Amino acid sequence: MSSAVKHILAATCVAFLSVSPALADGTFMLGGTLTFGANQQPNFGVSARFLENDQVDESTLGAGVTYYFATQDIGVDVFAGYIFDSAVFGVGYDLVQSTPIMSLGVANTD
């Protein structure tokens, strides 16, 4: 995937994240993300993600962006997780890197 397409995808996701707080009961998540599988070396990055739910002990869906340190790439992902007290864990798929991800982070929960 070309660098221009990656930047467009990242900009689209950032735009989504900036307007998403208007949605009810959503929250932001900041955390670490690890890629795995897809015949690639594991890659660690820092993620910012919008989650559609902020309720403790419930599942959630989300979308976000990740900066990967080893490759200096930006990923855009979809995510399904579980919300703990101020923490979120889940799995998803990075659309730019074409690889599954696992993520753990902090979020403002109710």
Residue, then its C-alpha position, 0 to 999 in steps of 0.5 A: m500500500s502506498s504511503a499516500v494511501k496510508h496517510i489518507l486512511a490515517a487522516t480519515c481515522v483521525a477525523f472520525l476520532s475528532v467528531s466521535p465524542a458527540l456520540a453518546d456513551g463513547t470513550f477514548m482509549l490509549g494503549g499499546t498494540l501488538t501485531f501477530g500472525a499473517n506471516q509477519q514479525p510481531n510489531f509493537g505500537v502505541s494506539a489511540r482508539f474511540l470506543e462506542n461504549d464506556q460501561v465497565d464489565e461490558s463488551t465494546l467495539g472501536a476504531g483507531v490508529t496505531y504508530y508502530f515503532a519498529t517499522q515507523d508505520i501508521g495503522v488503522d484498525v477495527f477493534a472488539g474488546y472488553i471494558f474493565d475498571s479504567a482498562v480495556f483489552g481486546v483484539g482486532y484487525d489492522l486494515v493498513q498492515s493487514t494483520p491481526i492485533m491485540s491491544l491493552g489500554v486505559a480508558n475513562t469508564d463509567 
